[in-house]
Amino acid sequence: MDAARKLFPVSTSAGVLANAQLEQACQQLKAIKTQIKQFEEAEEKLQGFIQGQMKEAGSLITFDGKVLATWNSAKGSKRFDPKLLQAEMPEVYERYVIEQPGSRRFLVK
């Protein structure tokens, strides 16, 4: 995937005629993406159930002491807020804004 992005970073308006192999590859990819989405939805439901049972606890432990899952608070972090700088000091913000080229997005229809 990354190799193709590096080789072909910019798209044109041209189209490529799909052969049977490419059509089959697109159908398989679409089916796999559907399965991934279903697995992610199932994961989200199970994770929500487990977290709901854990409540504030940081660990889920079996009767014999084996840790099944942890759900601990991460350390807080600091980050730069460019929108705040833009609102309070627009002239400074504009001096440091750099436009970057858009990336290519691959969508299976």
N, CA, C and O atoms as CSV, one atom per row, in Angstrom:
chain,resi,resn,atom,element,x,y,z
A,1,MET,N,N,0.820,-1.182,0.000
A,1,MET,CA,C,0.000,0.000,0.000
A,1,MET,C,C,0.869,1.253,0.000
A,1,MET,O,O,0.684,2.138,-0.836
A,2,ASP,N,N,1.817,1.333,0.934
A,2,ASP,CA,C,2.683,2.504,0.992
A,2,ASP,C,C,3.553,2.625,-0.245
A,2,ASP,O,O,3.855,3.730,-0.696
A,3,ALA,N,N,3.955,1.487,-0.791
A,3,ALA,CA,C,4.791,1.514,-1.997
A,3,ALA,C,C,4.018,2.145,-3.152
A,3,ALA,O,O,4.568,2.950,-3.904
A,4,ALA,N,N,2.752,1.784,-3.292
A,4,ALA,CA,C,1.931,2.356,-4.363
A,4,ALA,C,C,1.730,3.856,-4.153
A,4,ALA,O,O,1.751,4.628,-5.111
A,5,ARG,N,N,1.536,4.265,-2.903
A,5,ARG,CA,C,1.373,5.697,-2.611
A,5,ARG,C,C,2.639,6.473,-2.960
A,5,ARG,O,O,2.562,7.599,-3.451
A,6,LYS,N,N,3.804,5.875,-2.709
A,6,LYS,CA,C,5.063,6.548,-3.021
A,6,LYS,C,C,5.288,6.617,-4.522
A,6,LYS,O,O,5.765,7.625,-5.044
A,7,LEU,N,N,4.940,5.532,-5.211
A,7,LEU,CA,C,5.111,5.515,-6.668
A,7,LEU,C,C,4.139,6.429,-7.387
A,7,LEU,O,O,4.486,7.042,-8.396
A,8,PHE,N,N,2.917,6.521,-6.870
A,8,PHE,CA,C,1.862,7.276,-7.545
A,8,PHE,C,C,1.187,8.243,-6.562
A,8,PHE,O,O,0.037,8.025,-6.180
A,9,PRO,N,N,1.889,9.305,-6.151
A,9,PRO,CA,C,1.360,10.198,-5.111
A,9,PRO,C,C,0.222,11.107,-5.579
A,9,PRO,O,O,-0.539,11.616,-4.757
A,10,VAL,N,N,0.102,11.312,-6.887
A,10,VAL,CA,C,-0.900,12.245,-7.413
A,10,VAL,C,C,-1.767,11.524,-8.433
A,10,VAL,O,O,-1.276,10.750,-9.254
A,11,SER,N,N,-3.059,11.792,-8.364
A,11,SER,CA,C,-3.981,11.161,-9.317
A,11,SER,C,C,-4.222,12.070,-10.516
A,11,SER,O,O,-3.992,13.278,-10.466
A,12,THR,N,N,-4.688,11.456,-11.583
A,12,THR,CA,C,-5.120,12.200,-12.770
A,12,THR,C,C,-6.601,11.913,-12.958
A,12,THR,O,O,-7.183,11.138,-12.199
A,13,SER,N,N,-7.206,12.518,-13.945
A,13,SER,CA,C,-8.624,12.278,-14.203
A,13,SER,C,C,-8.848,11.034,-15.060
A,13,SER,O,O,-9.990,10.681,-15.355
A,14,ALA,N,N,-7.770,10.374,-15.460
A,14,ALA,CA,C,-7.870,9.189,-16.315
A,14,ALA,C,C,-8.492,8.023,-15.552
A,14,ALA,O,O,-8.423,7.965,-14.324
A,15,GLY,N,N,-9.089,7.113,-16.276
A,15,GLY,CA,C,-9.648,5.899,-15.699
A,15,GLY,C,C,-8.944,4.683,-16.263
A,15,GLY,O,O,-8.374,4.742,-17.352
A,16,VAL,N,N,-8.980,3.581,-15.531
A,16,VAL,CA,C,-8.375,2.328,-15.983
A,16,VAL,C,C,-9.500,1.314,-16.142
A,16,VAL,O,O,-10.346,1.185,-15.257
A,17,LEU,N,N,-9.518,0.606,-17.242
A,17,LEU,CA,C,-10.536,-0.410,-17.487
A,17,LEU,C,C,-10.190,-1.666,-16.698
A,17,LEU,O,O,-9.101,-2.221,-16.839
A,18,ALA,N,N,-11.126,-2.102,-15.871
A,18,ALA,CA,C,-10.886,-3.272,-15.023
A,18,ALA,C,C,-11.064,-4.559,-15.813
A,18,ALA,O,O,-12.015,-4.711,-16.579
A,19,ASN,N,N,-10.120,-5.492,-15.610
A,19,ASN,CA,C,-10.282,-6.831,-16.170
A,19,ASN,C,C,-10.947,-7.703,-15.113
A,19,ASN,O,O,-11.246,-7.234,-14.015
A,20,ALA,N,N,-11.177,-8.956,-15.438
A,20,ALA,CA,C,-11.876,-9.864,-14.514
A,20,ALA,C,C,-11.112,-10.014,-13.194
A,20,ALA,O,O,-11.723,-10.064,-12.126
A,21,GLN,N,N,-9.791,-10.085,-13.263
A,21,GLN,CA,C,-8.971,-10.238,-12.052
A,21,GLN,C,C,-9.121,-9.027,-11.127
A,21,GLN,O,O,-9.238,-9.179,-9.911
A,22,LEU,N,N,-9.118,-7.827,-11.708
A,22,LEU,CA,C,-9.280,-6.622,-10.902
A,22,LEU,C,C,-10.688,-6.523,-10.316
A,22,LEU,O,O,-10.854,-6.111,-9.168
A,23,GLU,N,N,-11.690,-6.895,-11.088
A,23,GLU,CA,C,-13.063,-6.887,-10.571
A,23,GLU,C,C,-13.190,-7.829,-9.385
A,23,GLU,O,O,-13.801,-7.485,-8.373
A,24,GLN,N,N,-12.611,-9.023,-9.511
A,24,GLN,CA,C,-12.663,-10.004,-8.427
A,24,GLN,C,C,-11.910,-9.481,-7.199
A,24,GLN,O,O,-12.374,-9.653,-6.072
A,25,ALA,N,N,-10.765,-8.852,-7.407
A,25,ALA,CA,C,-9.990,-8.299,-6.289
A,25,ALA,C,C,-10.794,-7.228,-5.561
A,25,ALA,O,O,-10.776,-7.175,-4.331
A,26,CYS,N,N,-11.500,-6.372,-6.301
A,26,CYS,CA,C,-12.329,-5.332,-5.681
A,26,CYS,C,C,-13.481,-5.949,-4.892
A,26,CYS,O,O,-13.797,-5.487,-3.796
A,27,GLN,N,N,-14.102,-6.975,-5.433
A,27,GLN,CA,C,-15.189,-7.652,-4.720
A,27,GLN,C,C,-14.681,-8.299,-3.433
A,27,GLN,O,O,-15.334,-8.215,-2.393
A,28,GLN,N,N,-13.519,-8.944,-3.503
A,28,GLN,CA,C,-12.939,-9.574,-2.312
A,28,GLN,C,C,-12.572,-8.527,-1.263
A,28,GLN,O,O,-12.820,-8.719,-0.073
A,29,LEU,N,N,-11.985,-7.426,-1.707
A,29,LEU,CA,C,-11.611,-6.363,-0.783
A,29,LEU,C,C,-12.848,-5.772,-0.112
A,29,LEU,O,O,-12.833,-5.504,1.089
A,30,LYS,N,N,-13.905,-5.571,-0.871
A,30,LYS,CA,C,-15.146,-5.031,-0.308
A,30,LYS,C,C,-15.705,-5.992,0.744
A,30,LYS,O,O,-16.161,-5.558,1.802
A,31,ALA,N,N,-15.671,-7.289,0.457
A,31,ALA,CA,C,-16.165,-8.285,1.415
A,31,ALA,C,C,-15.316,-8.295,2.684
A,31,ALA,O,O,-15.848,-8.399,3.789
A,32,ILE,N,N,-14.018,-8.190,2.528
A,32,ILE,CA,C,-13.113,-8.167,3.682
A,32,ILE,C,C,-13.362,-6.925,4.526
A,32,ILE,O,O,-13.394,-7.007,5.754
A,33,LYS,N,N,-13.537,-5.776,3.879
A,33,LYS,CA,C,-13.808,-4.537,4.607
A,33,LYS,C,C,-15.125,-4.641,5.377
A,33,LYS,O,O,-15.232,-4.119,6.487
A,34,THR,N,N,-16.118,-5.303,4.805
A,34,THR,CA,C,-17.399,-5.512,5.495
A,34,THR,C,C,-17.193,-6.384,6.721
A,34,THR,O,O,-17.738,-6.095,7.786
A,35,GLN,N,N,-16.406,-7.456,6.582
A,35,GLN,CA,C,-16.116,-8.331,7.718
A,35,GLN,C,C,-15.357,-7.589,8.809
A,35,GLN,O,O,-15.655,-7.750,9.992
A,36,ILE,N,N,-14.387,-6.782,8.421
A,36,ILE,CA,C,-13.623,-6.001,9.395
A,36,ILE,C,C,-14.562,-5.085,10.169
A,36,ILE,O,O,-14.462,-4.974,11.391
A,37,LYS,N,N,-15.472,-4.430,9.458
A,37,LYS,CA,C,-16.423,-3.528,10.121
A,37,LYS,C,C,-17.287,-4.308,11.108
A,37,LYS,O,O,-17.545,-3.831,12.213
A,38,GLN,N,N,-17.737,-5.504,10.721
A,38,GLN,CA,C,-18.554,-6.327,11.614
A,38,GLN,C,C,-17.760,-6.747,12.849
A,38,GLN,O,O,-18.280,-6.724,13.965
A,39,PHE,N,N,-16.498,-7.129,12.646
A,39,PHE,CA,C,-15.641,-7.494,13.775
A,39,PHE,C,C,-15.407,-6.293,14.694
A,39,PHE,O,O,-15.414,-6.434,15.917
A,40,GLU,N,N,-15.199,-5.111,14.103
A,40,GLU,CA,C,-14.979,-3.909,14.911
A,40,GLU,C,C,-16.220,-3.562,15.728
A,40,GLU,O,O,-16.106,-3.134,16.877
A,41,GLU,N,N,-17.410,-3.744,15.139
A,41,GLU,CA,C,-18.647,-3.490,15.876
A,41,GLU,C,C,-18.809,-4.485,17.022
A,41,GLU,O,O,-19.212,-4.111,18.124
A,42,ALA,N,N,-18.491,-5.756,16.759
A,42,ALA,CA,C,-18.563,-6.778,17.810
A,42,ALA,C,C,-17.545,-6.472,18.907
A,42,ALA,O,O,-17.843,-6.615,20.092
A,43,GLU,N,N,-16.352,-6.052,18.510
A,43,GLU,CA,C,-15.316,-5.684,19.481
A,43,GLU,C,C,-15.799,-4.540,20.366
A,43,GLU,O,O,-15.637,-4.577,21.586
A,44,GLU,N,N,-16.386,-3.535,19.750
A,44,GLU,CA,C,-16.870,-2.375,20.499
A,44,GLU,C,C,-17.944,-2.775,21.511
A,44,GLU,O,O,-17.939,-2.289,22.642
A,45,LYS,N,N,-18.859,-3.650,21.115
A,45,LYS,CA,C,-19.911,-4.105,22.026
A,45,LYS,C,C,-19.338,-4.887,23.204
A,45,LYS,O,O,-19.704,-4.642,24.353
A,46,LEU,N,N,-18.441,-5.826,22.918
A,46,LEU,CA,C,-17.839,-6.626,23.979
A,46,LEU,C,C,-16.998,-5.762,24.919
A,46,LEU,O,O,-17.046,-5.920,26.139
A,47,GLN,N,N,-16.243,-4.864,24.338
A,47,GLN,CA,C,-15.413,-3.979,25.150
A,47,GLN,C,C,-16.288,-3.106,26.039
A,47,GLN,O,O,-15.973,-2.907,27.212
A,48,GLY,N,N,-17.373,-2.588,25.501
A,48,GLY,CA,C,-18.289,-1.769,26.289
A,48,GLY,C,C,-18.916,-2.562,27.431
A,48,GLY,O,O,-19.066,-2.049,28.539
A,49,PHE,N,N,-19.279,-3.804,27.161
A,49,PHE,CA,C,-19.854,-4.665,28.194
A,49,PHE,C,C,-18.852,-4.892,29.327
A,49,PHE,O,O,-19.178,-4.744,30.504
A,50,ILE,N,N,-17.628,-5.253,28.943
A,50,ILE,CA,C,-16.593,-5.524,29.939
A,50,ILE,C,C,-16.288,-4.261,30.749
A,50,ILE,O,O,-16.198,-4.319,31.976
A,51,GLN,N,N,-16.129,-3.140,30.081
A,51,GLN,CA,C,-15.844,-1.889,30.773
A,51,GLN,C,C,-16.999,-1.502,31.698
A,51,GLN,O,O,-16.774,-0.977,32.788
A,52,GLY,N,N,-18.229,-1.761,31.263
A,52,GLY,CA,C,-19.384,-1.472,32.098
A,52,GLY,C,C,-19.387,-2.301,33.369
A,52,GLY,O,O,-19.843,-1.838,34.414
A,53,GLN,N,N,-18.880,-3.524,33.286
A,53,GLN,CA,C,-18.799,-4.384,34.459
A,53,GLN,C,C,-17.621,-3.980,35.361
A,53,GLN,O,O,-17.686,-4.134,36.580
A,54,MET,N,N,-16.562,-3.470,34.757
A,54,MET,CA,C,-15.391,-3.072,35.535
A,54,MET,C,C,-15.633,-1.767,36.303
A,54,MET,O,O,-15.054,-1.557,37.369
A,55,LYS,N,N,-16.469,-0.908,35.772
A,55,LYS,CA,C,-16.735,0.413,36.360
A,55,LYS,C,C,-15.428,1.174,36.579
A,55,LYS,O,O,-14.691,1.408,35.621
A,56,GLU,N,N,-15.128,1.564,37.817
A,56,GLU,CA,C,-13.909,2.346,38.076
A,56,GLU,C,C,-12.668,1.489,38.254
A,56,GLU,O,O,-11.557,2.019,38.294
A,57,ALA,N,N,-12.831,0.179,38.362
A,57,ALA,CA,C,-11.690,-0.708,38.621
A,57,ALA,C,C,-10.682,-0.641,37.476
A,57,ALA,O,O,-11.057,-0.497,36.313
A,58,GLY,N,N,-9.413,-0.747,37.817
A,58,GLY,CA,C,-8.352,-0.710,36.813
A,58,GLY,C,C,-7.990,-2.066,36.252
A,58,GLY,O,O,-7.343,-2.153,35.208
A,59,SER,N,N,-8.412,-3.166,36.953
A,59,SER,CA,C,-8.055,-4.515,36.502
A,59,SER,C,C,-9.245,-5.457,36.610
A,59,SER,O,O,-10.075,-5.332,37.510
A,60,LEU,N,N,-9.313,-6.390,35.691
A,60,LEU,CA,C,-10.283,-7.484,35.732
A,60,LEU,C,C,-9.477,-8.749,35.974
A,60,LEU,O,O,-8.601,-9.099,35.183
A,61,ILE,N,N,-9.782,-9.436,37.077
A,61,ILE,CA,C,-8.940,-10.546,37.528
A,61,ILE,C,C,-9.792,-11.798,37.732
A,61,ILE,O,O,-10.920,-11.710,38.217
A,62,THR,N,N,-9.249,-12.974,37.359
A,62,THR,CA,C,-9.942,-14.237,37.593
A,62,THR,C,C,-9.789,-14.638,39.055
A,62,THR,O,O,-9.011,-14.034,39.793
A,63,PHE,N,N,-10.543,-15.672,39.475
A,63,PHE,CA,C,-10.472,-16.152,40.855
A,63,PHE,C,C,-9.070,-16.605,41.240
A,63,PHE,O,O,-8.668,-16.487,42.398
A,64,ASP,N,N,-8.320,-17.128,40.254
A,64,ASP,CA,C,-6.969,-17.593,40.579
A,64,ASP,C,C,-5.901,-16.508,40.380
A,64,ASP,O,O,-4.707,-16.804,40.416
A,65,GLY,N,N,-6.321,-15.268,40.174
A,65,GLY,CA,C,-5.390,-14.141,40.136
A,65,GLY,C,C,-4.863,-13.746,38.774
A,65,GLY,O,O,-4.021,-12.853,38.681
A,66,LYS,N,N,-5.330,-14.382,37.717
A,66,LYS,CA,C,-4.870,-14.038,36.364
A,66,LYS,C,C,-5.556,-12.734,35.918
A,66,LYS,O,O,-6.770,-12.584,36.058
A,67,VAL,N,N,-4.779,-11.819,35.391
A,67,VAL,CA,C,-5.317,-10.547,34.906
A,67,VAL,C,C,-5.880,-10.766,33.494
A,67,VAL,O,O,-5.154,-11.133,32.570
A,68,LEU,N,N,-7.175,-10.532,33.354
A,68,LEU,CA,C,-7.824,-10.693,32.042
A,68,LEU,C,C,-7.775,-9.406,31.227
A,68,LEU,O,O,-7.632,-9.439,30.005
A,69,ALA,N,N,-7.896,-8.276,31.914
A,69,ALA,CA,C,-7.914,-6.994,31.211
A,69,ALA,C,C,-7.540,-5.890,32.190
A,69,ALA,O,O,-7.735,-6.017,33.399
A,70,THR,N,N,-7.003,-4.815,31.650
A,70,THR,CA,C,-6.770,-3.618,32.449
A,70,THR,C,C,-7.429,-2.446,31.750
A,70,THR,O,O,-7.542,-2.409,30.525
A,71,TRP,N,N,-7.861,-1.490,32.557
A,71,TRP,CA,C,-8.490,-0.278,32.012
A,71,TRP,C,C,-8.089,0.856,32.933
A,71,TRP,O,O,-8.833,1.243,33.834
A,72,ASN,N,N,-6.903,1.377,32.690
A,72,ASN,CA,C,-6.317,2.384,33.561
A,72,ASN,C,C,-6.310,3.747,32.882
A,72,ASN,O,O,-6.307,3.848,31.655
A,73,SER,N,N,-6.309,4.776,33.693
A,73,SER,CA,C,-6.236,6.147,33.193
A,73,SER,C,C,-4.815,6.430,32.717
A,73,SER,O,O,-3.842,6.134,33.412
A,74,ALA,N,N,-4.713,6.997,31.544
A,74,ALA,CA,C,-3.410,7.389,31.016
A,74,ALA,C,C,-3.003,8.726,31.623
A,74,ALA,O,O,-3.848,9.499,32.074
A,75,LYS,N,N,-1.724,8.983,31.629
A,75,LYS,CA,C,-1.208,10.251,32.126
A,75,LYS,C,C,-1.686,11.365,31.204
A,75,LYS,O,O,-1.713,11.207,29.983
A,76,GLY,N,N,-2.059,12.485,31.797
A,76,GLY,CA,C,-2.489,13.630,31.002
A,76,GLY,C,C,-1.367,14.126,30.106
A,76,GLY,O,O,-0.194,13.861,30.369
A,77,SER,N,N,-1.721,14.841,29.056
A,77,SER,CA,C,-0.711,15.336,28.134
A,77,SER,C,C,-0.982,16.795,27.798
A,77,SER,O,O,-2.076,17.306,28.034
A,78,LYS,N,N,0.012,17.446,27.253
A,78,LYS,CA,C,-0.116,18.823,26.792
A,78,LYS,C,C,-0.011,18.802,25.283
A,78,LYS,O,O,0.747,18.022,24.708
A,79,ARG,N,N,-0.777,19.664,24.652
A,79,ARG,CA,C,-0.694,19.760,23.205
A,79,ARG,C,C,-0.870,21.207,22.770
A,79,ARG,O,O,-1.446,22.017,23.496
A,80,PHE,N,N,-0.381,21.517,21.612
A,80,PHE,CA,C,-0.483,22.855,21.062
A,80,PHE,C,C,-1.852,23.028,20.405
A,80,PHE,O,O,-2.303,22.140,19.682
A,81,ASP,N,N,-2.512,24.152,20.646
A,81,ASP,CA,C,-3.824,24.428,20.074
A,81,ASP,C,C,-3.695,25.509,18.994
A,81,ASP,O,O,-3.694,26.699,19.311
A,82,PRO,N,N,-3.586,25.108,17.729
A,82,PRO,CA,C,-3.407,26.102,16.668
A,82,PRO,C,C,-4.632,27.007,16.487
A,82,PRO,O,O,-4.486,28.158,16.075
A,83,LYS,N,N,-5.825,26.509,16.786
A,83,LYS,CA,C,-7.035,27.339,16.635
A,83,LYS,C,C,-7.031,28.495,17.624
A,83,LYS,O,O,-7.473,29.596,17.299
A,84,LEU,N,N,-6.533,28.247,18.829
A,84,LEU,CA,C,-6.439,29.303,19.831
A,84,LEU,C,C,-5.427,30.360,19.387
A,84,LEU,O,O,-5.686,31.557,19.513
A,85,LEU,N,N,-4.280,29.925,18.870
A,85,LEU,CA,C,-3.286,30.871,18.358
A,85,LEU,C,C,-3.870,31.673,17.204
A,85,LEU,O,O,-3.669,32.885,17.128
A,86,GLN,N,N,-4.587,31.012,16.309
A,86,GLN,CA,C,-5.188,31.693,15.166
A,86,GLN,C,C,-6.185,32.750,15.631
A,86,GLN,O,O,-6.245,33.838,15.059
A,87,ALA,N,N,-6.969,32.437,16.667
A,87,ALA,CA,C,-7.968,33.376,17.170
A,87,ALA,C,C,-7.315,34.563,17.885
A,87,ALA,O,O,-7.760,35.701,17.736
A,88,GLU,N,N,-6.271,34.298,18.654
A,88,GLU,CA,C,-5.667,35.360,19.456
A,88,GLU,C,C,-4.570,36.134,18.737
A,88,GLU,O,O,-4.377,37.321,18.998
A,89,MET,N,N,-3.849,35.471,17.831
A,89,MET,CA,C,-2.738,36.117,17.116
A,89,MET,C,C,-2.753,35.690,15.649
A,89,MET,O,O,-1.854,34.973,15.209
A,90,PRO,N,N,-3.758,36.117,14.887
A,90,PRO,CA,C,-3.886,35.644,13.500
A,90,PRO,C,C,-2.685,35.972,12.614
A,90,PRO,O,O,-2.341,35.193,11.725
A,91,GLU,N,N,-2.041,37.129,12.853
A,91,GLU,CA,C,-0.893,37.504,12.021
A,91,GLU,C,C,0.297,36.581,12.266
A,91,GLU,O,O,1.024,36.253,11.328
A,92,VAL,N,N,0.504,36.165,13.491
A,92,VAL,CA,C,1.580,35.216,13.801
A,92,VAL,C,C,1.238,33.845,13.228
A,92,VAL,O,O,2.089,33.188,12.629
A,93,TYR,N,N,0.019,33.426,13.408
A,93,TYR,CA,C,-0.434,32.133,12.895
A,93,TYR,C,C,-0.200,32.046,11.382
A,93,TYR,O,O,0.338,31.052,10.895
A,94,GLU,N,N,-0.601,33.076,10.645
A,94,GLU,CA,C,-0.494,33.072,9.180
A,94,GLU,C,C,0.953,32.989,8.709
A,94,GLU,O,O,1.222,32.432,7.644
A,95,ARG,N,N,1.886,33.533,9.480
A,95,ARG,CA,C,3.305,33.484,9.086
A,95,ARG,C,C,3.845,32.063,9.098
A,95,ARG,O,O,4.798,31.752,8.383
A,96,TYR,N,N,3.244,31.202,9.903
A,96,TYR,CA,C,3.757,29.850,10.066
A,96,TYR,C,C,2.889,28.761,9.430
A,96,TYR,O,O,3.182,27.574,9.567
A,97,VAL,N,N,1.848,29.155,8.754
A,97,VAL,CA,C,0.986,28.176,8.080
A,97,VAL,C,C,1.650,27.739,6.781
A,97,VAL,O,O,2.059,28.565,5.964
A,98,ILE,N,N,1.748,26.439,6.609
A,98,ILE,CA,C,2.349,25.865,5.405
A,98,ILE,C,C,1.302,24.975,4.747
A,98,ILE,O,O,0.722,24.110,5.404
A,99,GLU,N,N,1.058,25.175,3.473
A,99,GLU,CA,C,0.106,24.325,2.763
A,99,GLU,C,C,0.797,23.038,2.347
A,99,GLU,O,O,1.900,23.057,1.799
A,100,GLN,N,N,0.138,21.928,2.611
A,100,GLN,CA,C,0.680,20.632,2.233
A,100,GLN,C,C,-0.208,20.014,1.158
A,100,GLN,O,O,-1.421,20.224,1.153
A,101,PRO,N,N,0.397,19.255,0.251
A,101,PRO,CA,C,-0.406,18.622,-0.790
A,101,PRO,C,C,-1.330,17.570,-0.185
A,101,PRO,O,O,-0.986,16.932,0.810
A,102,GLY,N,N,-2.502,17.394,-0.789
A,102,GLY,CA,C,-3.437,16.382,-0.328
A,102,GLY,C,C,-2.938,14.981,-0.623
A,102,GLY,O,O,-2.149,14.771,-1.545
A,103,SER,N,N,-3.401,14.029,0.163
A,103,SER,CA,C,-3.017,12.639,-0.072
A,103,SER,C,C,-4.104,11.961,-0.904
A,103,SER,O,O,-5.226,12.458,-0.994
A,104,ARG,N,N,-3.773,10.858,-1.494
A,104,ARG,CA,C,-4.734,10.096,-2.270
A,104,ARG,C,C,-5.541,9.203,-1.342
A,104,ARG,O,O,-4.996,8.607,-0.414
A,105,ARG,N,N,-6.828,9.113,-1.593
A,105,ARG,CA,C,-7.716,8.290,-0.798
A,105,ARG,C,C,-8.237,7.146,-1.659
A,105,ARG,O,O,-8.746,7.368,-2.758
A,106,PHE,N,N,-8.108,5.930,-1.159
A,106,PHE,CA,C,-8.549,4.755,-1.912
A,106,PHE,C,C,-9.884,4.294,-1.357
A,106,PHE,O,O,-9.980,3.962,-0.176
A,107,LEU,N,N,-10.921,4.266,-2.193
A,107,LEU,CA,C,-12.258,3.840,-1.792
A,107,LEU,C,C,-12.748,2.740,-2.726
A,107,LEU,O,O,-12.652,2.877,-3.945
A,108,VAL,N,N,-13.259,1.676,-2.181
A,108,VAL,CA,C,-13.844,0.608,-2.988
A,108,VAL,C,C,-15.338,0.877,-3.057
A,108,VAL,O,O,-15.989,1.039,-2.025
A,109,LYS,N,N,-15.876,0.925,-4.244
A,109,LYS,CA,C,-17.305,1.242,-4.445
A,109,LYS,C,C,-18.114,-0.021,-4.675
A,109,LYS,O,O,-19.328,0.050,-4.862
